[in-house]
Amino acid sequence: MRYSDEIIEEVRSRNDIVDVIGQYVHLQKKGANHFGLCPFHNEKSGSFSVSAHKQMYYCFGCGAGGNVITFLMKYDNLTFQEAVKQLADRAGIKLPDEDDSPAAKAMRDKRQILLDINKEAAKYYYYQLRGRTGQKGMEYFRGRQLSDETMQHFGLGYANITSDDLVKHLKSLGYEDSQIIDAGLASYDEKYGTHDKFWNRVMFPIQDASQKVIGFGGRVL
């Protein structure tokens, strides 16, 4: 079932991440954050950090990170829907029943296609940054003193200087021009046809509450 972003945000906000993770990991407050031994890899010193302010966790040892929903998914091997339901039950939130109408199903199918396109674009930008053509983008990030671990954790990428690389890549995967445009990754005009919206930029994927890529920010080089 697909829950609305409003419901997901309510579930997340009503489950304090420190309280939830504290049921699984012994946490100690140090400064603004709480620290403990990471449950996702073996370690002797506590490099697992939980931020009450940001409602996020991050391990400086293995790079695992996310919010309260993704923690339960990883720790208990749950699907996203199962984790949301478990947290909703914990907070006393009644989840809505799924709308099975044809219109609702069509809307869910369209949304899934757009999410799939954005996921493929994020992967494409990610690998472009680490390839020969992404050298300029890599120099920019390293000039900002970002480590390889940070760039990997946030899925940072690079859009090539040519103006239709991503469109060609997505069309090779079977996506249509209209779908790529709907995803916000391309534009159309009579002179150039369908062409990339982002080019010659370092790229920052934007994620929703369920950690799915829903868009991108770009900085022109």
ABEGO torsion letter per residue (X at the ends): XBBBAAAAAAAAAABBAAAAAAAABBBBBBEABBBBBBAABBBABBABBBBAAAGBBBBAAAGBBEBAAAAAAAAAGBBAAAAAAAAAAAAGBBBBBBBABAAAAAAAAAAAAAAAAAAAAAAAAAAAAABAAAAAAAAAAAAAGBBAAAAAAAGBBBBBABAAAAAAAAAAAGBBAAAAAAAGABBBBAAAEBBBABBGBBBBBBBBAAGBBAEBBBBBX
